[in-house]
Amino acid sequence: MRQLLLDCAACRRCGLAAERQQVVVSRGNPTARLMLIGEGPGAQEDSVGLPFVGRSGQLLDQLLAVAGIDSNQDAYVCNVVKCRPTGNRKPKPMELAACRPWLERQIALVNPAVILLLGATALEGVLGIKGGITSLRGKWHASEEEILHGRNLMPVLHPSYLLRFNSQAKGSPRTLTAADFQEVHRCLLAL
């Protein structure tokens, strides 16, 4: 993993590297059976050098904990792009493509049984599916792509989306996502 961090830090495959404070590769357990993949680092993540450390990360950790998953021991957390897009914009297709080899290397090194795709950008960056996260969230997917073959993949709503729609009423995005995380926990227990 140390070599991956060094290689990512030296990367200049796209323009994101020129504006970053530091590369943001991962946090959590590199031998976890669960990998969570988000979009890209925000300002706080760019400053600290770790993914999901701001408000979205706090909510992510809370959702995992409620589902019985420890974000430090039971999960490995990363993003489809390793450098912060200026102004926290969505990564461009060229940037997703430039970072794809790093993500594939992470998947190969961690070798997770379950991959949780946090938001539409992760869904697009990993499975190539554009849009439609609300109809696809909470459903298991498979891929014949070599690096993903045999892994359980589930798209879920991004924690930043849940912060904007924070209702905990039955059927709300937050309660649906909590149920999705419970399903992930059941899957991990069954493996």
N, C-alpha and C positions, 0 to 999 in steps of 0.2 A: 504493500500500500504506500510505503514511503516513496518508492520510485514513481508511482502514479502521481502523487502530489508534486514531485519535482518536475515530471514531464508536463503536467498541466500548467504549472507555474511558468514554464519556458514556452508555452504554446503562443503562437501569433497567427493562427489559422484564419482569424476574422478580426474585425475592427473592435470587438468588445474588449480585447486585451489592452488596447491603448488607453482606455478610460477607467479601467478597474483600479481599485486600491490593492486588492490581492485576489488571487484565485480562491474560489470556494468549492471544495471538492466533496466533503462529506462530514458526517458526525454519526456516532453510534457504533455498533458492533460489526466489524468487518467479517464476522463469521455467522451473522444472523440469518435465519431462514426467511426473514421478511425484509424486503427492500421497499422504501418509499421514494418515489421520484416526483419531484416538483418541477416548476417552471424554470426559475433562475433566481439568483441572489437579489435581494433588495439592498437598500442603503446600509441597514444595520448589519446584514450578513456580509456585505462587502467590507465593512469596517472591521468586523470581528474575525472573518475568515471561516465561518461555519454556516451551514444552511439552516433555515428555520429557527432563528434565535429571537426574532421579534414577536409581535403580537400573534401573527399567524403560527409561529412555532410554538408559542405557549398554548394556543388552542389545540394544535396538533398533538402536543404531548398530553394534554388533558383528555382528548378524545381517545388516545391510545391507552392511557391509564385506566379510564372508565371501562374500556374493553378488556382490561387485564394484560395489556402489553406495555412493557417498560421500554421507553424510547432509547435508552442507553444500552440496555442489555439484549433486548429482543428484536431490535430493528437497526437497519442501516439506512440513513437518510441522505439523499443527494438530489441533484437537479439535472434537467436535460442540458442546460448550459451552465458553465462553471464561472462565468464572469457576468457582472451586473450589466444588463442593458440600460443605457442612459435613461434617466427619468422613470425607471421601473416599467418601461414599455415591454410589450410582448416580444420575445425573440423572433427575428426574421427567419424565414426558411433556410437561408444560407448559413445563418448562425447555428441553427439546429443541426444542419448537416455537418458543419465544421466541428461541432462538439460530439457528434455521434460516436466516433471512435473511442473517445474517453468514456462515454457512458457504456459502450459495449465492453470495454476493458473492465470497468467497475462490475458489471453484471457477471463477467467471467470470473473475476477474482472472488467476489462474495458468493456467487453461485446460490442465489436465493431460490427457495421453492415457490415463494409468493411475492409478487410485485404489485404494489399499490400505486396507481397513477393519480397524482394529486392535481386535478384540473384538466381543462381542455388542451392546454399546451403540452402537458406531459403525455396525454392521450395521442396527440398528433405526433409528437417527437418520438414516441416509442412504437406505437402501432400504425402510425400514418393515417389515423382517422381524424378528419377535420370536423369540428362542430359536433353537436348532438350529445354533449356530456350528460345532460339531464335525462335523456332517454337511455343512456348506456351505463350510468352510474349504478353501482351496486350489483352489477352482473359480471359473472366470471367470463373471461375471454381466454382464448388460446391463440398461439401464433405458430406458424410453420417455419418462421425465420429461425435460422440455426441457433442464434444466441438466446432466443426466447422459447424455443421448443421445449415442451414438457413442464413449463412453468405456469402457475395459476396467476392470471393478471386481472386486476379489477380497477376500473376507473372510479374515482370518487370526486366529490366537489372539493375544490381547493379551500383550505382554511380561510384565506383572505375573503373569499366569497361569503363564507359563513359569518364572518365578522360584520359584513355589510347587511346581512339578513339574519340577525341574531335571535329571532324568535325561537322558542323551544316548544311551541305548540305542536300537537300531533300532526304529522305530515309536513312539517316545516323542513327546509333544507338541513338544518342542524340535527333534528331528530332522525331524519333519513340517513344522514352521514354516520351518526352514532350507531344506528342499526347496521350499516355497512361494515363498520369497524368490528362490531360483534361477530358478524359473519366471517370476517378475516380471522378473528381469534379462533372461531370454531374450526376453520380450515386448518390453521396451524396445529391445533390439538389433534386433528385427525391424521396428520402426516406422520 
